[in-house]
Amino acid sequence: MKKIKYIDKEEKELIESFSNIDKKYFRKPSEKIQRDFKKTAKEYLKNESKMNIRIDPYELKIIKKYAANEGLKYQTFIKSIIHKYITGQLVEKRIK
């Protein structure tokens, strides 16, 4: 059996708690609800634009490290930083 690598203790507890749920009490969403979810997801993706940037490999390595610490993929991490910056939510943290 393959050993699972968890990001942290919280993730391990969350996954284990889901494993203990009796799934027979859950019903599959109706066809209409499934179609609605798919339509909403497609609309959301249509409203996003793609962007390509060039970045130093060393900086990308650091970004990936920070993203992993946050439990995010690095692209999602970068997107969240940009969003926080343009909305004034990005707070500078000085390292001592």
N, C-alpha and C positions, 0 to 999 in steps of 0.2 A: 504494500500500500504506500502510495506517495505521500510524503509529509507536506502539509500545507504551510506556506510561509505567509504570515499575517503582517500587516503594516504595524499594528500595535495591539495592546491588550484590549482596547475598546472594540476594534474590528473583530478580534477573535471572539469576544463575548457576543457580539451582534450576530456573527455567522453561526455560532453554536446555538444561540437562542432560536434562530430561524430553522435550524436543523431539527429542533425539538417540537416544532409546531405540527399538529395533526392536520395534514393537508386535506383530509376528506371533508372538512367543514368549509372549504373554499370552493366557490363555483367559478367556472370559466365565464368571463364577461360575454354578454350577448353579442351576436354578429354586429348589431347596430353600434354598440359601445366600442367594439373593436375598430369598426370603420371610422367612427368619430375620432378615436385616438390617433389612428393612422393619418387621417386628414389633417388634424391639428399639428402633428409632428412634421408633415410635409410642408405645411404653411410656415411653420417656424423656420425650417431649413431654407425655404425660399427667401425669407427676409434677411438672411445672413449673407455677407460677402466674404469671399476668400481673400487672403492676403499672404504674400510671400515676402520673407525678409532673409537677409544674409546675416549670420551671427558667428562670432568667433567660437570655435569648438570648445575652448576652455569655459567660456561664459555659458554655453549651452549645457555643459556638464554640471555647472553650479546650479543653473535654473532647474534642471531635472532633479537634482538633489533636493532643492527647496520644494519642488512640486511633490515629490515622493513623501516628504515630511508632512505635507498638507493632505496627502491622500488623493492627489489629483494627477491627471496626465499633464505633461508639461505645456501642451498647447492650451488646455483649459486654464492652467495656472497663469500663463501669460495673458490670456484673454481677461481673466479676473483682475489682473494688475492694471491693464489698460482701462477697463471699465471703472475701477476705483479711482484711477488718476483723473479721468475726464469728468467724473461726478463729484470730485473733491473729497472722496472718502479715503484716499490713500494717505496714510499717516507715516511720516518719516520716523524711523527708529534708529537712534544712534547707537552704534556698538562701541562699548567702552573697552 
